Amino acid sequence: MKAAKLRPGRTGRIAEIYRSLEEADRRTLLAFAEFLAARPAPPERPGERLEPEPIERPVRESVVAAIKRLAHSYYMLDRGAMLNETSALMSAHVLGGRPANEVIDELESLFQRHYVQYCEEREA
């Protein structure tokens, strides 16, 4: 995956934003950045459907770790298409205090739902 090119003088903007945030928001920003930077899906042939590579859910898992695990398991999905829903769930946990297990359950459903949509698009 190619790194986005930043205009001169903008490379320090992310660091500036990061430094201005509280610790919980820093973790959220880092989780989103890692989510977006996760390995890209391998090239597909038209109509080919890639299968997930499930990684077992640990007994105790953070929301950030769950996002990473699911991004690796469902490597073929467009993470940008899931960003709004993922960020809303992460915010509900970090800012709203929603329990991690509930958020992770919804994240798993989100990735599964997007995988079903991915499969349907290849069958059409």
N, C-alpha and C positions, 0 to 999 in steps of 0.2 A: 504494500500500500504506500503510495507516495505521500510524503508529508506536505501539508498545505504550505504554500509560500506566503510569508508575511511581508508586508511592505516594510521598507527600512524604517526604523524607529518604532515599529510595532512589536518587535520580538520580546520586549520587556513588559508588554501590556498584561500578558497572562500572569507573569510573576508579580506584577503590581497588584492585580486583582486578588491573587492568592494571598499576598501579605496583608491585604485589607480585611480579609474574612476571619470570622471566628473559627475555632478548631473544627467544629462539626461541619460547617460549610466548606472548609478546606477539604475534609474527607469526601464530601459530596462532589466537589469539583474534580478531585483526583479520580473518584470512581467513574464519573462521566468521561473524563479524558481517557482512562484505561479502557472503558467500554468502547469508545470510538476507535481507539488505536488497536483493538484486538485484531488478530490476524484476519486478513480478508479471505473470503471464500475462494476456493480454487476455481479456475475457469470451467464452465459447463458447456457441454454440447447441447444444441437446441433439443428441448424435450426431455433432457436427462434430469433425473431427480436424485439429489444427493440425500443420503440418510444421516440422521443425527448420530453423534458419537457420545452416547450418554455417559455422564460422570456421576457416580453415586452421590447423593446428598449426604453430607456429614451430619452427625447427630446435632452438633453445635456449629452453626454457620452464620457468619455475618451477612448482611444484605449485600455489601460490596463483594464478598467472596461468592455469593450466589450469582450475582450478575456476571462475574468473570467465568464461573463454572458453566452457566447457561450459554454465554457467548461462545465458549469453546465447544460445548455440546452441539449447539445449533449454528455452527460456523458458516453455514450457507445462507443465513438470513441477512437481510439488509438492516443493520443496526440503526441506521438513520431513520428508517420507517418506524422503529419502536421507541425512539428517543423520548418523545413526549410522554408516552405511557410509563416508560421506565423512570423518567425523572419525576413524574408525579408520585409514583410509588416510593421512590427513594426519599422524596421530600416528606411524604406522609410518615415515614419512619424517623428520619433525622429531625425534622422540624415539628412534626405533629405527635411524635412519641408512639406511633403505632408499633405494636410488637413485631420483631424481626420475623418470627415464624409465619405470621399472617401475610406480611409483605412478600416473603419468599414464596409462599404458596401461590400468591397472585402472579408473581414473576414467572413461576413455572407455567401457570396457565397462559400467560401472555405469550411466552415463547412457543408453547404448544399450539396456540391459536394461529400465530404467524406461520408456523411450520405447515399447518393444515392449509392455510391460504397459499403458501408457496407451492405445495403439492397440487392444489387445484389449478393454479396458473400453468403448471407444466402439463397437466392433462388436457387443458383446453386447446 
